[in-house]
Amino acid sequence: MSLVQDSSGNLTGNGGSPAGANVYTWAITSGSVSGNAINITANYTATADAVTPQTVLNLTGTIASMNNLWNMV
């Protein structure tokens, strides 16, 4: 997962699962961080059956501090 956060807390990015194989890829359509709360909405982009109709990934989580890394729990 690759995330970029702007100064307003908005997120952009993309990712895949399993990591590196990009079998299931997705792109963030909206996202935000407020305090330690994170919300992401993304569209799957890998295969025709994920795009028509569009399959959407919704993530809501809490950011835990781990040596300056984000950990979605």
Phi, psi and omega per residue, in radians:
M1 nan 2.340 3.076
S2 -2.121 2.117 -3.125
L3 -2.159 2.486 3.026
V4 -2.227 2.246 -3.129
Q5 -1.962 2.280 3.079
D6 -1.537 3.121 -3.068
S7 -1.158 -0.278 3.100
S8 -1.611 -0.035 -3.139
G9 1.610 0.040 3.132
N10 -1.332 2.531 -3.108
L11 -1.973 2.539 2.920
T12 -2.329 2.851 3.092
G13 2.697 -2.978 3.135
N14 -2.782 3.061 3.136
G15 -3.046 -3.069 3.136
G16 -2.744 2.811 3.093
S17 -2.482 2.281 -0.059
P18 -1.232 2.692 -3.104
A19 -0.949 2.296 3.117
G20 1.573 -0.620 -3.123
A21 -1.474 -0.433 -3.141
N22 0.905 0.730 3.069
V23 -1.185 -0.761 3.079
Y24 -2.042 1.750 -3.135
T25 -1.780 2.685 -3.133
W26 -2.629 2.775 3.103
A27 -2.278 2.335 -3.131
I28 -1.194 2.286 3.051
T29 -1.771 -0.443 3.027
S30 -2.807 2.705 3.117
G31 -3.051 2.716 3.130
S32 -2.675 2.748 3.035
V33 -2.232 2.264 3.072
S34 -2.369 1.957 -3.025
G35 1.099 -2.121 3.095
N36 -1.872 0.231 3.096
A37 -1.645 2.339 -3.141
I38 -2.210 2.383 3.103
N39 -2.313 2.275 -3.123
I40 -2.364 2.369 2.950
T41 -2.117 2.284 -3.088
A42 -2.457 2.664 3.054
N43 -1.806 2.345 3.015
Y44 -1.227 2.487 -3.019
T45 -2.253 -0.015 -2.929
A46 -1.311 -0.856 -2.979
T47 -2.231 2.781 -3.098
A48 -1.012 -0.655 -3.122
D49 -1.231 -0.296 3.078
A50 -1.549 -0.316 -3.071
V51 -1.731 -0.570 -3.133
T52 -2.246 1.792 -0.118
P53 -1.258 2.748 -3.086
Q54 -1.124 2.244 3.029
T55 -1.662 2.269 -3.042
V56 -1.996 2.411 3.091
L57 -1.853 2.146 3.081
N58 -2.029 2.144 -3.141
L59 -2.137 2.326 3.029
T60 -2.308 2.279 -3.107
G61 -2.755 -3.078 3.112
T62 -2.094 2.308 3.129
I63 -1.508 2.123 3.087
A64 -1.807 2.430 -3.132
S65 -1.385 2.198 3.101
M66 -2.447 1.533 3.114
N67 0.916 0.833 3.109
N68 1.205 0.324 3.052
L69 -1.945 2.642 3.034
W70 -1.503 2.462 3.088
N71 -2.312 1.962 3.121
M72 -1.427 2.110 -3.124
V73 -2.079 nan nan
